[in-house]
């Protein structure tokens, strides 16, 4: 059996010295006071100093002379434990991982420090290259994003403001991952339809159909028939051939449901069924149809408030809120106003063969105006001025249009503030009933709390569109 003592007898002292000097790592032995006692050839190379100059030198002097930026040996002596540090020398290009290990005497004092120096310059260089590659990738991604934003003007979308840039970058990201169940929320006229088309255009479905429907434009029965289609003889007046619904027309493409807050509860239930199972049932049909399409919805209403009023399904809201894209109103992004004016002035000049222009005074008035109708109102103003104004400079015409709009807005707002007593009583009645619906289990309980009859409660709940979750009459 091979024994360690046999190994020690085989290894001559000169062999040990050879192993010491042939090590790829720098090896040093320092005294408990920080004086260098022994250094191998690798240590000479890493420190760019001959061993004859290192031996006898105190590590504190190396730091003071600027040969190294920190000393593992000194930190071992101070802490009385093993220490590893990253050490750099201004005189060399080496970055070293230096580990100092204490050796204690019989009195538990640090007698020696064994120092191991490993060159990690290559690793550090690779780390820097990876960081550079990451930064370059980020730069290219931002450039691609900016290129996409530059394309927006072709779609009549402007994003100079930070808030709109955020929305568009998010939309671009969602398009890139082919996301569905996107809810676009914004006031009327902010451009929800344009944003939906932008998402479709930059998604993998761009070669397929983009189908759009305004849910507020059709009554419940017609909306259901339009969305899901119907079979032959499904109802009185139905086509003998039946009809393909918009879901089928949007197969593999995008279906945009505008003003989804106006959709009836019955149609909401069928939409939720599709979102859960990716299946539709045409009116009068007996077999469901599997459809794959991306759903983008939009609204200018507070859907959470509608759910509290039992006018919108909470489970459908949760499904549609997977990704929410807010479009800020135009008054909150003044940086976009002037760019929008320039964009549409150029567009309508070309369309109507005009050479009109807008001066400083009109631009200043645009910046001050609140635009309650948002981008749609701005577009109409510019278009009307280009077509109707006889002068090439549109300032006077636009200023008069803005003044009329301000007066009209003030009149509308004033009328809203000056509510009649019956209107205020009606608002109070709604608040009391809405609060009671949240806490009561039956209409009789509501009647007892409010001090009115149960039939009156039923009638008023119907009037305000309020419904108990589990009514007990």
C-alpha positions in Angstrom: 0.0 0.0 0.0 1.2 3.5 -0.9 1.8 5.7 2.2 2.3 9.5 2.5 5.7 9.0 4.1 6.8 7.0 1.0 5.7 10.0 -1.1 7.7 12.4 1.1 10.8 10.3 0.8 10.4 10.3 -3.1 10.1 14.0 -3.4 13.4 15.8 -3.2 13.6 19.5 -2.0 14.6 20.6 -5.5 11.5 19.0 -6.9 9.3 21.0 -4.5 11.1 24.2 -5.6 10.5 23.3 -9.3 6.8 22.7 -8.6 6.6 25.9 -6.7 8.0 27.9 -9.6 6.1 26.1 -12.4 2.7 26.9 -10.8 0.5 28.9 -13.2 -0.8 30.8 -10.1 1.3 33.3 -8.3 2.4 32.0 -4.9 3.8 34.1 -2.1 4.6 33.5 1.6 4.4 36.5 3.9 5.3 37.0 7.5 2.7 37.8 10.2 3.9 41.4 9.9 3.2 41.6 6.1 6.8 41.1 4.9 7.2 39.0 1.7 9.4 36.0 2.4 9.0 33.8 -0.8 7.6 34.5 -4.3 7.4 32.2 -7.3 7.9 33.2 -11.0 4.2 33.6 -11.7 4.1 36.2 -8.8 7.0 38.0 -10.5 5.1 38.1 -13.8 1.8 39.3 -12.3 3.5 42.0 -10.2 6.0 42.9 -13.0 8.8 42.9 -10.3 11.6 40.4 -9.9 11.5 38.1 -6.8 14.7 39.7 -5.6 12.8 43.1 -5.3 9.7 41.5 -3.8 11.4 39.5 -1.1 11.8 41.5 2.0 9.3 44.1 0.9 6.3 44.9 3.1 2.9 44.7 1.4 1.9 48.1 2.9 4.8 49.6 1.0 3.5 48.1 -2.3 0.1 49.7 -1.7 1.7 53.1 -0.7 3.9 53.0 -3.8 0.8 52.3 -6.0 2.1 49.0 -7.3 -1.2 47.3 -6.2 -4.5 48.8 -5.3 -5.2 46.6 -2.2 -3.4 43.9 -0.2 -5.0 40.6 0.7 -2.2 39.9 3.1 -2.8 43.0 5.1 -6.6 42.3 5.2 -5.8 38.7 6.5 -3.6 40.1 9.2 -6.2 42.6 10.3 -9.2 40.2 10.1 -7.4 36.9 11.2 -9.3 34.9 8.5 -9.0 33.9 4.9 -9.6 36.8 2.5 -10.2 36.9 -1.3 -10.0 40.2 -3.2 -9.8 41.4 -6.8 -6.5 43.1 -7.2 -5.3 45.4 -10.0 -1.9 46.7 -10.7 -1.4 50.0 -12.6 1.9 48.6 -13.9 0.4 45.5 -15.6 -2.7 44.6 -17.5 -3.5 41.7 -15.1 -6.6 41.5 -13.0 -5.9 39.0 -10.2 -8.1 37.0 -7.8 -5.9 37.0 -4.7 -6.7 34.7 -1.8 -4.7 35.1 1.5 -4.8 32.2 4.0 -3.5 32.7 7.6 -1.2 30.2 9.3 -1.3 30.5 13.1 1.4 29.7 15.7 0.9 27.9 19.0 -0.3 31.1 20.6 -3.0 31.6 17.9 -1.1 34.6 16.4 -0.8 35.0 12.6 2.7 33.6 11.9 2.5 33.5 8.1 0.1 34.3 5.3 0.0 32.1 2.2 -1.0 34.1 -0.8 -2.4 32.6 -4.1 -2.8 34.9 -7.1 -4.9 33.8 -10.1 -5.0 35.8 -13.3 -8.7 36.5 -14.2 -7.9 39.0 -16.9 -9.4 36.8 -19.6 -12.6 36.3 -17.5 -12.8 40.0 -16.9 -12.3 40.7 -20.6 -15.1 38.2 -21.5 -17.3 39.9 -18.9 -16.7 43.3 -20.5 -17.3 41.9 -23.9 -20.6 40.4 -22.7 -21.6 43.7 -21.2 -20.7 45.5 -24.4 -22.8 42.9 -26.4 -25.7 43.4 -24.0 -25.5 47.2 -24.4 -25.3 46.8 -28.2 -28.3 44.5 -28.2 -30.2 47.0 -26.0 -29.2 49.8 -28.4 -30.3 47.9 -31.5 -33.6 47.0 -29.7 -34.2 50.7 -29.0 -33.4 51.5 -32.6 -35.9 49.0 -33.8 -38.4 50.4 -31.4 -37.7 54.0 -32.7 -38.0 52.8 -36.3 -41.4 51.3 -35.4 -42.3 54.7 -33.9 -41.2 56.5 -37.0 -43.7 54.3 -39.0 -46.5 55.6 -36.8 -46.9 58.8 -38.9 -47.9 56.6 -41.8 -50.7 55.4 -39.5 -51.6 58.9 -38.4 -50.3 58.2 -34.9 -48.0 60.8 -33.2 -45.9 60.1 -30.1 -43.7 62.9 -29.0 -44.8 62.9 -25.3 -43.3 60.4 -22.8 -46.7 59.0 -21.9 -47.6 58.2 -25.5 -44.2 56.8 -26.2 -44.7 54.4 -23.2 -48.1 53.3 -24.5 -46.7 52.7 -28.0 -43.6 50.8 -26.8 -45.9 48.6 -24.7 -48.2 48.1 -27.8 -45.1 47.2 -29.9 -44.0 44.7 -27.3 -47.5 43.1 -27.1 -47.6 42.9 -30.9 -44.2 41.1 -30.9 -45.4 38.4 -28.6 -48.7 38.0 -30.4 -50.6 38.9 -27.2 -54.4 38.6 -27.1 -57.1 39.8 -24.6 -55.7 43.4 -24.9 -57.9 46.2 -23.4 -57.3 49.7 -24.8 -58.7 52.4 -22.5 -59.0 56.0 -23.3 -61.4 58.9 -23.8 -63.4 59.2 -26.9 -61.4 60.5 -29.9 -58.0 59.5 -28.5 -57.3 57.0 -31.3 -58.1 53.6 -29.9 -58.9 52.2 -33.3 -55.6 53.4 -34.7 -53.7 51.8 -31.9 -55.5 48.5 -32.4 -54.5 48.5 -36.1 -50.9 49.3 -35.1 -50.8 46.2 -32.9 -52.3 44.0 -35.6 -49.9 45.4 -38.2 -46.8 44.6 -36.2 -48.0 41.2 -35.0 -47.5 37.8 -36.7 -51.1 38.0 -37.8 -50.5 41.1 -40.0 -51.1 39.2 -43.2 -54.5 38.0 -41.9 -57.8 40.0 -41.5 -58.3 42.9 -39.1 -62.1 43.0 -38.3 -63.6 45.9 -36.4 -67.0 46.4 -34.9 -68.5 49.1 -32.7 -70.5 47.3 -30.0 -72.5 50.5 -29.3 -73.8 50.8 -32.9 -76.0 47.7 -32.9 -78.8 46.4 -30.7 -78.2 43.3 -28.7 -79.8 40.7 -31.0 -78.1 42.1 -34.1 -74.7 42.4 -32.4 -74.9 38.8 -31.4 -75.7 37.7 -34.9 -72.9 39.9 -36.4 -70.3 38.5 -34.0 -71.2 34.8 -33.9 -73.1 34.4 -37.2 -76.3 32.3 -37.5 -77.5 29.2 -39.2 -80.3 28.9 -41.8 -83.7 29.7 -40.2 -82.2 30.7 -36.9 -84.8 33.4 -36.4 -87.6 35.2 -38.3 -86.1 37.2 -41.2 -82.8 35.3 -41.1 -81.1 34.7 -44.5 -81.8 31.3 -46.0 -78.1 30.7 -46.4 -77.2 31.7 -42.9 -74.4 34.1 -42.2 -70.8 33.9 -41.2 -70.0 35.9 -38.0 -67.1 38.3 -37.5 -65.3 35.8 -35.3 -65.0 33.5 -38.3 -64.1 36.3 -40.6 -61.3 37.2 -38.2 -59.9 33.6 -38.0 -56.1 33.7 -37.6 -56.3 37.5 -37.6 -57.5 40.1 -35.1 -61.0 41.0 -34.0 -61.3 44.6 -32.5 -64.3 45.1 -30.3 -64.7 48.9 -29.9 -66.9 50.4 -27.1 -67.1 47.0 -25.4 -68.6 48.7 -22.3 -71.8 49.0 -24.3 -72.1 45.2 -24.9 -75.1 43.5 -23.3 -74.7 41.0 -20.5 -76.0 38.2 -22.7 -73.4 38.9 -25.5 -70.7 39.3 -22.8 -71.4 35.8 -21.6 -70.9 34.4 -25.1 -67.7 36.4 -25.5 -66.4 35.0 -22.2 -67.1 31.5 -23.4 -65.0 32.2 -26.5 -62.1 33.6 -24.4 -62.2 30.5 -22.2 -62.6 27.8 -24.9 -61.7 29.5 -28.2 -65.1 28.2 -29.4 -68.2 30.0 -30.7 -71.8 28.8 -31.2 -73.7 30.5 -34.1 -77.3 31.4 -33.5 -79.4 28.3 -34.2 -76.3 26.1 -34.4 -75.8 22.8 -32.7 -72.1 22.3 -33.0 -69.5 24.8 -31.6 -66.8 26.1 -34.0 -63.2 26.3 -33.0 -61.8 29.8 -33.9 -58.3 31.2 -33.4 -58.2 35.0 -33.4 -56.6 37.7 -31.3 -59.0 39.8 -29.3 -58.5 43.5 -28.8 -61.2 45.5 -26.9 -61.5 49.2 -26.3 -63.6 51.4 -24.1 -63.9 55.0 -22.9 -65.9 53.9 -19.9 -64.9 52.8 -16.3 -65.5 49.1 -16.6 -64.9 48.6 -12.9 -67.7 51.0 -12.1 -69.9 49.2 -14.6 -69.2 45.9 -12.8 -70.3 47.5 -9.5 -73.5 48.5 -11.2 -73.9 45.0 -12.5 -73.7 46.2 -16.1 -70.5 44.4 -16.9 -69.3 40.9 -16.0 -66.5 40.9 -13.5 -65.1 37.6 -14.9 -65.0 39.1 -18.4 -63.3 42.2 -17.1 -60.6 40.1 -15.5 -60.1 38.2 -18.8 -59.8 41.5 -20.8 -57.5 43.1 -18.3 -54.7 40.7 -19.1 -52.9 43.6 -20.9 -54.2 47.1 -20.5 -53.0 49.9 -22.8 -53.9 53.4 -21.6 -54.1 56.2 -24.1 -53.8 59.6 -22.4 -56.1 62.4 -23.4 -54.6 65.0 -25.7 -54.7 67.7 -23.0 -52.2 65.7 -21.0 -49.7 65.4 -23.8 -49.2 68.9 -25.2 -46.0 67.8 -26.9 -48.1 65.8 -29.4 -50.5 68.6 -30.3 -48.2 70.6 -32.6 -46.9 67.5 -34.3 -50.4 66.4 -35.0 -51.4 69.8 -36.4 -48.4 69.6 -38.8 -49.1 66.0 -39.8 -52.8 66.6 -40.7 -52.1 70.0 -42.3 -49.7 68.3 -44.6 -52.1 65.5 -45.2 -55.1 67.6 -46.1 -53.1 70.1 -48.1 -52.1 67.2 -50.3 -55.6 65.7 -50.4 -57.4 68.9 -51.3 -54.5 70.4 -53.4 -54.0 73.4 -51.1 -50.9 75.2 -49.9 -52.1 76.5 -46.6 -50.0 77.1 -43.5 -50.4 77.8 -39.8 -48.6 80.6 -38.0 -47.2 81.1 -34.5 -50.4 82.6 -33.0 -52.6 79.7 -34.0 -50.1 77.2 -32.7 -50.0 79.0 -29.3 -53.8 78.8 -29.2 -53.7 75.1 -30.0 -51.3 74.6 -27.1 -53.7 76.4 -24.7 -56.9 74.6 -25.8 -58.0 71.6 -23.8 -59.4 69.5 -26.7 -62.3 67.7 -25.0 -62.8 65.8 -28.3 -59.1 64.8 -28.3 -57.4 63.9 -31.5 -60.7 63.5 -33.5 -61.6 67.2 -32.6 -58.1 68.4 -33.7 -58.3 66.5 -37.0 -61.7 68.0 -37.8 -60.6 71.5 -37.0 -57.6 71.3 -39.3 -59.5 69.6 -42.1 -62.3 72.2 -41.9 -59.8 75.1 -42.0 -58.0 73.7 -45.0 -61.2 73.1 -47.0 -63.2 76.2 -45.9 -60.7 79.0 -45.4 -60.0 81.1 -48.5 -56.7 82.4 -47.2 -53.4 80.5 -47.3 -52.7 81.5 -43.7 -55.3 79.7 -41.5 -54.6 81.5 -38.2 -57.7 83.7 -38.1 -60.1 80.9 -39.1 -58.6 78.5 -36.6 -58.6 81.0 -33.8 -62.3 81.7 -34.4 -63.0 77.9 -34.4 -61.1 77.5 -31.1 -63.0 80.4 -29.5 -66.3 78.9 -30.5 -65.3 75.5 -29.1 -64.2 77.1 -25.8 -67.5 78.8 -25.5 -69.4 75.6 -26.3 -67.3 73.6 -23.8 -67.9 76.2 -21.1 -71.7 76.1 -21.7 -71.8 72.3 -21.5 -69.6 72.2 -18.4 -71.7 74.9 -16.8 -74.9 73.0 -17.5 -73.3 69.9 -15.9 -72.5 71.9 -12.8 -76.0 73.5 -12.4 -78.0 70.3 -11.7 -81.6 70.6 -10.8 -82.9 69.5 -7.4 -84.6 66.3 -8.9 -81.3 65.5 -10.6 -79.3 65.8 -7.4 -82.0 63.7 -5.6 -81.7 61.1 -8.3 -77.9 61.0 -7.8 -78.3 60.6 -4.0 -80.9 57.8 -4.5 -78.5 55.9 -6.7 -75.6 56.2 -4.1 -77.8 54.9 -1.3 -79.2 52.0 -3.3 -75.7 51.1 -4.7 -74.3 51.0 -1.1 -77.3 48.9 0.1 -76.8 46.4 -2.8 -73.2 45.8 -1.6 -74.2 44.9 1.9 -77.7 43.5 1.8 -78.8 40.0 0.9 -82.4 40.7 -0.2 -84.7 43.5 -1.4 -86.7 43.2 1.8 -83.5 43.9 3.8 -82.8 47.0 1.6 -86.4 48.1 2.1 -86.0 47.8 5.9 -82.8 49.8 6.0 -84.0 52.6 3.7 -87.5 52.8 5.2 -89.3 52.2 1.9 -91.5 49.3 0.6 -90.1 46.2 -1.0 -91.9 46.8 -4.3 -90.4 50.4 -4.4 -86.9 48.9 -3.9 -87.4 46.5 -6.8 -88.7 49.4 -9.0 -85.8 51.7 -8.1 -83.1 49.1 -8.5 -84.4 48.4 -12.0 -84.5 52.2 -12.7 -80.8 52.6 -11.8 -79.6 49.3 -13.3 -78.6 47.8 -10.0 -78.9 44.0 -9.3 -78.3 41.9 -6.2 -75.8 39.0 -6.7 -78.1 36.5 -5.1 -81.6 38.2 -4.7 -83.9 36.8 -2.1 -87.3 38.5 -2.4 
